[in-house]
């Protein structure tokens, strides 16, 4: 599958989100929006009203990553608002099949996220409900963390399971993705890469996206 780069606005200037999104327009495949509620993770970012406003101001497809306590209640609303991809966490969802199907029914791709310590094999039966599997490569909650190399075998295992069933499910990695780590993730089987500081920490975010893409494609 083709390499896709999803810059995370968690590392952007929250006072200028539309402008920050424009800086990667045409270079990025997605705009990754981290929704945090200070319950599931110890951080508070933004919610549905801000996402609705952002969707009106950007042309890059929006990928909403819900790090919230009750995704079954809120996820479908993000899809209905126009987010093209909505991801819920295995550790938070109480009715994942219903919620993932609801996301799809609302017109978005269904994403399912696993924290670093959560085993992928436990969710093999859920793969038919998933369009994208997000494997966290840091503990969720804050940007700028160090990449956890121990997740690489899980990426390989996820790719094996997906291939075993003949499915076309994207594998996304999020956390510590940079020039130093993206090649290892791609070699392990990831094809969608969330990058925060590695994009918005640079003077030219669009050029940073292109450089990351080249490294992943080279791997």
Short mmCIF file of the C-alpha atoms (twelve columns), coordinates in Angstrom:
data_MODEL
# 
_entry.id   MODEL 
# 
loop_
_atom_site.group_PDB 
_atom_site.id 
_atom_site.type_symbol 
_atom_site.label_atom_id 
_atom_site.label_alt_id 
_atom_site.label_comp_id 
_atom_site.label_asym_id 
_atom_site.label_seq_id 
_atom_site.Cartn_x 
_atom_site.Cartn_y 
_atom_site.Cartn_z 
_atom_site.pdbx_PDB_model_num 
ATOM 1   C CA . UNK A 1   0.000   0.000   0.000  1 
ATOM 2   C CA . UNK A 2   1.126   3.563   -0.634 1 
ATOM 3   C CA . UNK A 3   2.861   5.510   2.108  1 
ATOM 4   C CA . UNK A 4   0.660   8.161   3.727  1 
ATOM 5   C CA . UNK A 5   1.806   10.984  6.004  1 
ATOM 6   C CA . UNK A 6   -0.581  12.487  8.567  1 
ATOM 7   C CA . UNK A 7   0.857   15.560  10.330 1 
ATOM 8   C CA . UNK A 8   -0.452  15.962  13.861 1 
ATOM 9   C CA . UNK A 9   -1.799  19.374  14.783 1 
ATOM 10  C CA . UNK A 10  -1.011  18.524  18.412 1 
ATOM 11  C CA . UNK A 11  2.385   20.032  17.615 1 
ATOM 12  C CA . UNK A 12  0.964   22.996  15.714 1 
ATOM 13  C CA . UNK A 13  -0.024  26.454  16.956 1 
ATOM 14  C CA . UNK A 14  -3.548  26.003  18.354 1 
ATOM 15  C CA . UNK A 15  -4.230  29.723  17.932 1 
ATOM 16  C CA . UNK A 16  -3.744  29.400  14.151 1 
ATOM 17  C CA . UNK A 17  -5.026  25.921  13.297 1 
ATOM 18  C CA . UNK A 18  -6.373  26.762  9.842  1 
ATOM 19  C CA . UNK A 19  -3.118  28.491  8.913  1 
ATOM 20  C CA . UNK A 20  -1.082  25.593  10.281 1 
ATOM 21  C CA . UNK A 21  -3.167  23.129  8.243  1 
ATOM 22  C CA . UNK A 22  -2.509  25.215  5.128  1 
ATOM 23  C CA . UNK A 23  1.247   24.849  5.639  1 
ATOM 24  C CA . UNK A 24  1.052   21.123  4.812  1 
ATOM 25  C CA . UNK A 25  -1.736  21.303  2.217  1 
ATOM 26  C CA . UNK A 26  -0.754  19.490  -0.960 1 
ATOM 27  C CA . UNK A 27  2.059   17.620  0.777  1 
ATOM 28  C CA . UNK A 28  0.197   15.705  3.500  1 
ATOM 29  C CA . UNK A 29  -2.318  12.938  2.870  1 
ATOM 30  C CA . UNK A 30  -4.197  13.577  6.116  1 
ATOM 31  C CA . UNK A 31  -4.424  16.066  8.940  1 
ATOM 32  C CA . UNK A 32  -4.256  14.165  12.241 1 
ATOM 33  C CA . UNK A 33  -6.417  15.666  14.993 1 
ATOM 34  C CA . UNK A 34  -5.909  14.363  18.537 1 
ATOM 35  C CA . UNK A 35  -9.042  14.684  20.653 1 
ATOM 36  C CA . UNK A 36  -8.233  14.279  24.376 1 
ATOM 37  C CA . UNK A 37  -10.636 14.607  27.297 1 
ATOM 38  C CA . UNK A 38  -8.330  14.601  30.359 1 
ATOM 39  C CA . UNK A 39  -9.976  11.333  31.492 1 
ATOM 40  C CA . UNK A 40  -8.794  8.564   29.174 1 
ATOM 41  C CA . UNK A 41  -5.469  10.398  28.905 1 
ATOM 42  C CA . UNK A 42  -4.029  13.049  31.258 1 
ATOM 43  C CA . UNK A 43  -4.323  15.882  28.776 1 
ATOM 44  C CA . UNK A 44  -7.050  18.129  27.369 1 
ATOM 45  C CA . UNK A 45  -6.950  19.353  23.775 1 
ATOM 46  C CA . UNK A 46  -10.054 20.046  21.714 1 
ATOM 47  C CA . UNK A 47  -13.474 18.596  20.951 1 
ATOM 48  C CA . UNK A 48  -16.183 18.346  18.344 1 
ATOM 49  C CA . UNK A 49  -16.975 22.095  17.998 1 
ATOM 50  C CA . UNK A 50  -13.349 22.910  17.136 1 
ATOM 51  C CA . UNK A 51  -13.162 19.962  14.727 1 
ATOM 52  C CA . UNK A 52  -16.359 21.141  13.020 1 
ATOM 53  C CA . UNK A 53  -14.836 24.603  12.544 1 
ATOM 54  C CA . UNK A 54  -11.544 23.165  11.293 1 
ATOM 55  C CA . UNK A 55  -13.314 20.956  8.763  1 
ATOM 56  C CA . UNK A 56  -14.851 24.054  7.193  1 
ATOM 57  C CA . UNK A 57  -11.438 25.687  6.812  1 
ATOM 58  C CA . UNK A 58  -9.261  22.875  5.406  1 
ATOM 59  C CA . UNK A 59  -9.145  20.786  2.247  1 
ATOM 60  C CA . UNK A 60  -6.822  18.058  3.523  1 
ATOM 61  C CA . UNK A 61  -8.814  15.028  4.770  1 
ATOM 62  C CA . UNK A 62  -9.120  15.008  8.556  1 
ATOM 63  C CA . UNK A 63  -8.168  11.963  10.611 1 
ATOM 64  C CA . UNK A 64  -9.653  12.207  14.125 1 
ATOM 65  C CA . UNK A 65  -7.964  10.170  16.848 1 
ATOM 66  C CA . UNK A 66  -10.282 9.989   19.839 1 
ATOM 67  C CA . UNK A 67  -8.351  9.547   23.077 1 
ATOM 68  C CA . UNK A 68  -11.505 9.874   25.152 1 
ATOM 69  C CA . UNK A 69  -13.299 7.927   27.854 1 
ATOM 70  C CA . UNK A 70  -16.593 7.274   26.022 1 
ATOM 71  C CA . UNK A 71  -15.904 6.914   22.277 1 
ATOM 72  C CA . UNK A 72  -19.082 4.882   21.786 1 
ATOM 73  C CA . UNK A 73  -21.063 8.033   22.571 1 
ATOM 74  C CA . UNK A 74  -19.068 10.566  20.577 1 
ATOM 75  C CA . UNK A 75  -17.279 8.892   17.655 1 
ATOM 76  C CA . UNK A 76  -20.120 8.857   15.152 1 
ATOM 77  C CA . UNK A 77  -20.610 12.597  15.612 1 
ATOM 78  C CA . UNK A 78  -17.110 13.267  14.294 1 
ATOM 79  C CA . UNK A 79  -17.845 11.185  11.199 1 
ATOM 80  C CA . UNK A 80  -21.154 12.954  10.685 1 
ATOM 81  C CA . UNK A 81  -19.365 16.309  10.978 1 
ATOM 82  C CA . UNK A 82  -17.182 15.374  8.003  1 
ATOM 83  C CA . UNK A 83  -14.045 13.746  9.395  1 
ATOM 84  C CA . UNK A 84  -12.929 11.232  6.780  1 
ATOM 85  C CA . UNK A 85  -11.375 8.888   9.360  1 
ATOM 86  C CA . UNK A 86  -12.324 8.377   13.012 1 
ATOM 87  C CA . UNK A 87  -10.289 6.197   15.373 1 
ATOM 88  C CA . UNK A 88  -11.420 4.855   18.736 1 
ATOM 89  C CA . UNK A 89  -9.317  3.126   21.393 1 
ATOM 90  C CA . UNK A 90  -9.690  -0.552  22.255 1 
ATOM 91  C CA . UNK A 91  -9.047  0.289   25.893 1 
ATOM 92  C CA . UNK A 92  -11.982 2.727   26.028 1 
ATOM 93  C CA . UNK A 93  -14.663 1.294   23.734 1 
ATOM 94  C CA . UNK A 94  -17.323 -0.852  25.379 1 
ATOM 95  C CA . UNK A 95  -19.206 -1.632  22.150 1 
ATOM 96  C CA . UNK A 96  -16.472 -1.476  19.494 1 
ATOM 97  C CA . UNK A 97  -18.302 -3.389  16.761 1 
ATOM 98  C CA . UNK A 98  -21.364 -1.161  16.971 1 
ATOM 99  C CA . UNK A 99  -19.263 1.989   17.088 1 
ATOM 100 C CA . UNK A 100 -16.948 1.007   14.232 1 
ATOM 101 C CA . UNK A 101 -19.954 0.116   12.085 1 
ATOM 102 C CA . UNK A 102 -21.563 3.421   13.002 1 
ATOM 103 C CA . UNK A 103 -18.458 5.323   11.895 1 
ATOM 104 C CA . UNK A 104 -18.539 3.559   8.544  1 
ATOM 105 C CA . UNK A 105 -22.262 4.140   8.152  1 
ATOM 106 C CA . UNK A 106 -21.659 7.864   8.697  1 
ATOM 107 C CA . UNK A 107 -19.233 7.874   5.771  1 
ATOM 108 C CA . UNK A 108 -15.825 7.745   7.453  1 
ATOM 109 C CA . UNK A 109 -13.097 5.146   7.623  1 
ATOM 110 C CA . UNK A 110 -13.159 3.219   10.892 1 
ATOM 111 C CA . UNK A 111 -9.963  3.256   12.933 1 
ATOM 112 C CA . UNK A 112 -9.080  1.123   15.952 1 
ATOM 113 C CA . UNK A 113 -6.184  2.087   18.228 1 
ATOM 114 C CA . UNK A 114 -4.104  -0.027  20.589 1 
ATOM 115 C CA . UNK A 115 -1.846  1.320   23.332 1 
ATOM 116 C CA . UNK A 116 1.733   -0.027  23.450 1 
ATOM 117 C CA . UNK A 117 0.917   -2.707  26.040 1 
ATOM 118 C CA . UNK A 118 -2.267  -3.943  24.312 1 
ATOM 119 C CA . UNK A 119 -1.786  -7.146  22.305 1 
ATOM 120 C CA . UNK A 120 -2.982  -7.129  18.705 1 
ATOM 121 C CA . UNK A 121 -3.851  -10.842 18.680 1 
ATOM 122 C CA . UNK A 122 -6.720  -10.214 21.092 1 
ATOM 123 C CA . UNK A 123 -8.533  -8.267  18.376 1 
ATOM 124 C CA . UNK A 124 -7.990  -10.515 15.365 1 
ATOM 125 C CA . UNK A 125 -11.718 -11.281 15.163 1 
ATOM 126 C CA . UNK A 126 -12.444 -7.548  14.974 1 
ATOM 127 C CA . UNK A 127 -10.364 -6.954  11.838 1 
ATOM 128 C CA . UNK A 128 -13.332 -7.099  9.417  1 
ATOM 129 C CA . UNK A 129 -14.781 -4.029  11.158 1 
ATOM 130 C CA . UNK A 130 -11.584 -1.992  10.816 1 
ATOM 131 C CA . UNK A 131 -10.274 0.133   7.949  1 
ATOM 132 C CA . UNK A 132 -7.180  1.286   9.837  1 
ATOM 133 C CA . UNK A 133 -5.338  -0.176  12.809 1 
ATOM 134 C CA . UNK A 134 -3.484  2.455   14.842 1 
ATOM 135 C CA . UNK A 135 -0.592  1.131   16.900 1 
ATOM 136 C CA . UNK A 136 0.578   3.690   19.429 1 
ATOM 137 C CA . UNK A 137 4.364   3.921   19.545 1 
ATOM 138 C CA . UNK A 138 4.270   6.051   22.714 1 
ATOM 139 C CA . UNK A 139 1.902   6.141   25.663 1 
ATOM 140 C CA . UNK A 140 -1.020  8.312   24.527 1 
ATOM 141 C CA . UNK A 141 -1.558  11.780  25.904 1 
ATOM 142 C CA . UNK A 142 1.360   14.025  24.985 1 
ATOM 143 C CA . UNK A 143 3.400   14.890  21.921 1 
ATOM 144 C CA . UNK A 144 7.168   14.882  21.789 1 
ATOM 145 C CA . UNK A 145 7.673   11.526  23.483 1 
ATOM 146 C CA . UNK A 146 10.418  9.049   22.673 1 
ATOM 147 C CA . UNK A 147 9.545   6.242   20.263 1 
ATOM 148 C CA . UNK A 148 9.043   2.817   21.906 1 
ATOM 149 C CA . UNK A 149 11.048  0.295   19.877 1 
ATOM 150 C CA . UNK A 150 9.218   -2.579  21.576 1 
ATOM 151 C CA . UNK A 151 6.163   -1.865  19.411 1 
ATOM 152 C CA . UNK A 152 7.979   -2.860  16.199 1 
ATOM 153 C CA . UNK A 153 7.298   -6.616  16.661 1 
ATOM 154 C CA . UNK A 154 3.618   -5.765  17.173 1 
ATOM 155 C CA . UNK A 155 3.569   -3.901  13.863 1 
ATOM 156 C CA . UNK A 156 4.999   -6.988  12.172 1 
ATOM 157 C CA . UNK A 157 2.455   -9.216  13.895 1 
ATOM 158 C CA . UNK A 158 -0.399  -6.945  12.854 1 
ATOM 159 C CA . UNK A 159 0.751   -7.057  9.239  1 
ATOM 160 C CA . UNK A 160 0.924   -10.865 9.426  1 
ATOM 161 C CA . UNK A 161 -2.635  -11.105 10.749 1 
ATOM 162 C CA . UNK A 162 -3.978  -8.723  8.116  1 
ATOM 163 C CA . UNK A 163 -2.209  -10.639 5.336  1 
ATOM 164 C CA . UNK A 164 -3.428  -13.948 6.750  1 
ATOM 165 C CA . UNK A 165 -7.022  -12.843 6.230  1 
ATOM 166 C CA . UNK A 166 -6.336  -11.191 2.867  1 
ATOM 167 C CA . UNK A 167 -7.516  -7.796  4.051  1 
ATOM 168 C CA . UNK A 168 -6.520  -4.302  3.008  1 
ATOM 169 C CA . UNK A 169 -6.266  -2.604  6.380  1 
ATOM 170 C CA . UNK A 170 -3.937  0.330   6.841  1 
ATOM 171 C CA . UNK A 171 -1.508  0.207   9.753  1 
ATOM 172 C CA . UNK A 172 -0.929  3.620   11.276 1 
ATOM 173 C CA . UNK A 173 1.793   4.449   13.802 1 
ATOM 174 C CA . UNK A 174 1.617   7.447   16.103 1 
ATOM 175 C CA . UNK A 175 4.239   8.700   18.527 1 
ATOM 176 C CA . UNK A 176 7.894   9.562   18.131 1 
ATOM 177 C CA . UNK A 177 7.740   9.175   14.346 1 
ATOM 178 C CA . UNK A 178 10.699  11.061  12.895 1 
ATOM 179 C CA . UNK A 179 13.536  10.884  10.386 1 
ATOM 180 C CA . UNK A 180 15.227  8.443   12.765 1 
ATOM 181 C CA . UNK A 181 12.308  6.039   13.267 1 
ATOM 182 C CA . UNK A 182 10.030  6.117   10.214 1 
ATOM 183 C CA . UNK A 183 12.114  3.669   8.195  1 
ATOM 184 C CA . UNK A 184 11.946  1.044   10.938 1 
ATOM 185 C CA . UNK A 185 8.177   1.439   11.130 1 
ATOM 186 C CA . UNK A 186 7.822   1.075   7.366  1 
ATOM 187 C CA . UNK A 187 10.047  -1.989  7.292  1 
ATOM 188 C CA . UNK A 188 7.897   -3.558  10.018 1 
ATOM 189 C CA . UNK A 189 4.741   -3.071  7.948  1 
ATOM 190 C CA . UNK A 190 3.265   0.353   8.751  1 
ATOM 191 C CA . UNK A 191 2.005   2.482   5.880  1 
ATOM 192 C CA . UNK A 192 0.353   5.512   7.561  1 
ATOM 193 C CA . UNK A 193 2.599   7.711   9.683  1 
ATOM 194 C CA . UNK A 194 1.527   10.361  12.181 1 
ATOM 195 C CA . UNK A 195 4.251   12.942  12.742 1 
ATOM 196 C CA . UNK A 196 3.999   15.956  15.012 1 
ATOM 197 C CA . UNK A 197 7.249   17.616  15.984 1 
ATOM 198 C CA . UNK A 198 8.985   16.076  12.961 1 
ATOM 199 C CA . UNK A 199 6.697   18.199  10.784 1 
ATOM 200 C CA . UNK A 200 5.574   21.239  12.755 1 
ATOM 201 C CA . UNK A 201 8.889   21.573  14.543 1 
ATOM 202 C CA . UNK A 202 10.548  22.400  11.216 1 
ATOM 203 C CA . UNK A 203 10.751  25.721  9.397  1 
ATOM 204 C CA . UNK A 204 9.095   24.189  6.321  1 
ATOM 205 C CA . UNK A 205 6.456   21.623  7.378  1 
ATOM 206 C CA . UNK A 206 5.577   20.695  3.790  1 
ATOM 207 C CA . UNK A 207 9.202   19.885  2.997  1 
ATOM 208 C CA . UNK A 208 9.395   17.861  6.205  1 
ATOM 209 C CA . UNK A 209 6.390   15.806  5.057  1 
ATOM 210 C CA . UNK A 210 8.081   15.135  1.727  1 
ATOM 211 C CA . UNK A 211 11.310  14.078  3.439  1 
ATOM 212 C CA . UNK A 212 9.472   11.670  5.740  1 
ATOM 213 C CA . UNK A 213 7.593   10.199  2.785  1 
ATOM 214 C CA . UNK A 214 10.837  9.598   0.885  1 
ATOM 215 C CA . UNK A 215 12.367  7.782   3.866  1 
ATOM 216 C CA . UNK A 216 9.309   5.542   4.322  1 
ATOM 217 C CA . UNK A 217 9.097   4.767   0.618  1 
ATOM 218 C CA . UNK A 218 12.802  3.968   0.542  1 
ATOM 219 C CA . UNK A 219 12.360  1.437   3.317  1 
# 
